[in-house]
Amino acid sequence: MNDLEDHKYTKQKYTKYSLIKIRKFVKEKNKSKNEFLYEISLKRNNVNTHIGNIKLGPINFIHKRGETSYFIGEKELWDKGYTTLAIK
């Protein structure tokens, strides 16, 4: 989370992270009524591996709008389409 290249296009580049800070973030999202945090995992050799996260929110339920953000932490998995949204 502290690799500037990982976050050069996000607001996260201005924050220094620790394991405590990350755990606090996850707990806050799990308690939230308008933000939802999910794991992105990849099945390799019959084992699910956590490769990133997707966050929905904050969601404005009145206007039915919200933000989506995602993060793939392993650089060798960038540009492989794991966060590509396909709309048909």
GROMACS elastic network, one bead per residue, 0.5 to 0.9 nm:
[ bonds ]
;  ai    aj funct       b0    kb
    1     4     6  0.81629   500
    1     6     6  0.73677   500
    1     7     6  0.78904   500
    1    12     6  0.83414   500
    1    13     6  0.88587   500
    1    16     6  0.80292   500
    1    17     6  0.63213   500
    1    18     6  0.83896   500
    1    22     6  0.88948   500
    1    73     6  0.78736   500
    2     5     6  0.88334   500
    2     6     6  0.79238   500
    2     7     6  0.81491   500
    2    12     6  0.86999   500
    2    13     6  0.76796   500
    2    15     6  0.79800   500
    2    16     6  0.61764   500
    2    17     6  0.61520   500
    2    18     6  0.86091   500
    3     6     6  0.54466   500
    3     7     6  0.69415   500
    3     8     6  0.87393   500
    3    13     6  0.82412   500
    4     7     6  0.52982   500
    4     8     6  0.55825   500
    4    12     6  0.88188   500
    4    13     6  0.59994   500
    5     8     6  0.52724   500
    5     9     6  0.85206   500
    5    13     6  0.86587   500
    6     9     6  0.81842   500
    6    10     6  0.87262   500
    6    13     6  0.83397   500
    6    71     6  0.84300   500
    6    72     6  0.84447   500
    6    73     6  0.72205   500
    6    75     6  0.79510   500
    7    10     6  0.51932   500
    7    11     6  0.74871   500
    7    12     6  0.59390   500
    7    13     6  0.52006   500
    7    14     6  0.89700   500
    7    71     6  0.88056   500
    8    11     6  0.81370   500
    8    12     6  0.80196   500
    8    13     6  0.58974   500
    9    12     6  0.84016   500
    9    13     6  0.77318   500
   10    13     6  0.61405   500
   10    14     6  0.86014   500
   11    14     6  0.61634   500
   11    15     6  0.78908   500
   12    15     6  0.54335   500
   12    16     6  0.82128   500
   13    16     6  0.78177   500
   16    21     6  0.89623   500
   17    20     6  0.81309   500
   17    21     6  0.60195   500
   17    22     6  0.67615   500
   18    21     6  0.51427   500
   18    22     6  0.62977   500
   18    23     6  0.86661   500
   19    22     6  0.51051   500
   19    23     6  0.61405   500
   19    24     6  0.85841   500
   20    23     6  0.51858   500
   20    24     6  0.61966   500
   20    25     6  0.86936   500
   21    24     6  0.50979   500
   21    25     6  0.62570   500
   21    26     6  0.87957   500
   22    25     6  0.50590   500
   22    26     6  0.63236   500
   22    27     6  0.87084   500
   23    26     6  0.51457   500
   23    27     6  0.62143   500
   23    28     6  0.86456   500
   24    27     6  0.51243   500
   24    28     6  0.61639   500
   24    29     6  0.86948   500
   25    28     6  0.51703   500
   25    29     6  0.63066   500
   25    30     6  0.86696   500
   26    29     6  0.52066   500
   26    30     6  0.61473   500
   26    31     6  0.87242   500
   26    37     6  0.74280   500
   27    30     6  0.50630   500
   27    31     6  0.62994   500
   27    32     6  0.86627   500
   28    31     6  0.52499   500
   28    32     6  0.61444   500
   28    35     6  0.89386   500
   29    32     6  0.50111   500
   29    33     6  0.83236   500
   29    34     6  0.85704   500
   29    35     6  0.58591   500
   29    36     6  0.59258   500
   29    37     6  0.61201   500
   29    55     6  0.87227   500
   30    33     6  0.84097   500
   30    35     6  0.79921   500
   30    36     6  0.68400   500
   30    37     6  0.70582   500
   31    35     6  0.86091   500
   31    36     6  0.89404   500
   32    35     6  0.55093   500
   32    36     6  0.71806   500
   33    36     6  0.79090   500
   33    58     6  0.89085   500
   33    59     6  0.88125   500
   34    56     6  0.81663   500
   34    57     6  0.60295   500
   34    58     6  0.53034   500
   34    59     6  0.51049   500
   34    60     6  0.73666   500
   34    61     6  0.80587   500
   34    66     6  0.89241   500
   35    55     6  0.70274   500
   35    56     6  0.55821   500
   35    59     6  0.64382   500
   35    66     6  0.89791   500
   36    54     6  0.82836   500
   36    55     6  0.55536   500
   36    56     6  0.50811   500
   36    57     6  0.64552   500
   36    58     6  0.81654   500
   37    53     6  0.69872   500
   37    54     6  0.59416   500
   37    56     6  0.64988   500
   37    57     6  0.87129   500
   38    52     6  0.87100   500
   38    53     6  0.56359   500
   38    54     6  0.52787   500
   38    55     6  0.62580   500
   38    56     6  0.84033   500
   39    50     6  0.66357   500
   39    51     6  0.77924   500
   39    52     6  0.60895   500
   39    54     6  0.64011   500
   39    55     6  0.88312   500
   40    49     6  0.84720   500
   40    50     6  0.60180   500
   40    51     6  0.58052   500
   40    53     6  0.51058   500
   40    54     6  0.67497   500
   40    70     6  0.88345   500
   40    71     6  0.86547   500
   40    72     6  0.79835   500
   40    82     6  0.84264   500
   40    83     6  0.89243   500
   41    48     6  0.59184   500
   41    49     6  0.51985   500
   41    51     6  0.53330   500
   41    52     6  0.68406   500
   41    53     6  0.84106   500
   42    47     6  0.80587   500
   42    48     6  0.54825   500
   42    49     6  0.52194   500
   42    50     6  0.65786   500
   42    51     6  0.66277   500
   42    82     6  0.89430   500
   43    46     6  0.59271   500
   43    47     6  0.53504   500
   43    49     6  0.61488   500
   43    50     6  0.89457   500
   44    47     6  0.52394   500
   44    48     6  0.62680   500
   44    49     6  0.69720   500
   45    48     6  0.83326   500
   50    53     6  0.82483   500
   51    71     6  0.84064   500
   51    72     6  0.57240   500
   51    73     6  0.59261   500
   51    74     6  0.63339   500
   51    77     6  0.81786   500
   52    70     6  0.73416   500
   52    71     6  0.52229   500
   52    73     6  0.54839   500
   52    74     6  0.78392   500
   53    69     6  0.82558   500
   53    70     6  0.55111   500
   53    71     6  0.53005   500
   53    72     6  0.67217   500
   53    73     6  0.84933   500
   54    68     6  0.71780   500
   54    69     6  0.56760   500
   54    71     6  0.64589   500
   54    72     6  0.88570   500
   54    83     6  0.86957   500
   55    58     6  0.88019   500
   55    67     6  0.80001   500
   55    68     6  0.57220   500
   55    69     6  0.51829   500
   55    70     6  0.61328   500
   55    71     6  0.88619   500
   56    59     6  0.71640   500
   56    66     6  0.69632   500
   56    67     6  0.58068   500
   56    69     6  0.66228   500
   56    70     6  0.87548   500
   57    60     6  0.80003   500
   57    65     6  0.85282   500
   57    66     6  0.50907   500
   57    68     6  0.62088   500
   57    69     6  0.82670   500
   58    65     6  0.85650   500
   58    66     6  0.56134   500
   58    67     6  0.61509   500
   58    68     6  0.85323   500
   59    62     6  0.88845   500
   59    63     6  0.87450   500
   59    64     6  0.71509   500
   59    65     6  0.57698   500
   59    67     6  0.67579   500
   60    63     6  0.56487   500
   60    64     6  0.55922   500
   60    65     6  0.52815   500
   60    66     6  0.59300   500
   61    65     6  0.67613   500
   61    66     6  0.82938   500
   62    65     6  0.80241   500
   63    66     6  0.87951   500
   70    83     6  0.71305   500
   71    83     6  0.81178   500
   72    75     6  0.73864   500
   72    77     6  0.72244   500
   72    78     6  0.68157   500
   72    82     6  0.81071   500
   72    83     6  0.79620   500
   73    76     6  0.89326   500
   73    77     6  0.80598   500
   73    78     6  0.83425   500
   74    77     6  0.55618   500
   74    78     6  0.70598   500
   75    78     6  0.52339   500
   75    79     6  0.88199   500
   76    79     6  0.84203   500
   76    80     6  0.86238   500
   77    80     6  0.57860   500
   77    81     6  0.85261   500
   77    82     6  0.78865   500
   78    81     6  0.76108   500
   78    82     6  0.78713   500
   78    83     6  0.89394   500
   79    82     6  0.76819   500
   79    83     6  0.86048   500
   79    84     6  0.89838   500
   80    83     6  0.82535   500
   80    84     6  0.86178   500
   81    85     6  0.84317   500
   82    85     6  0.86211   500
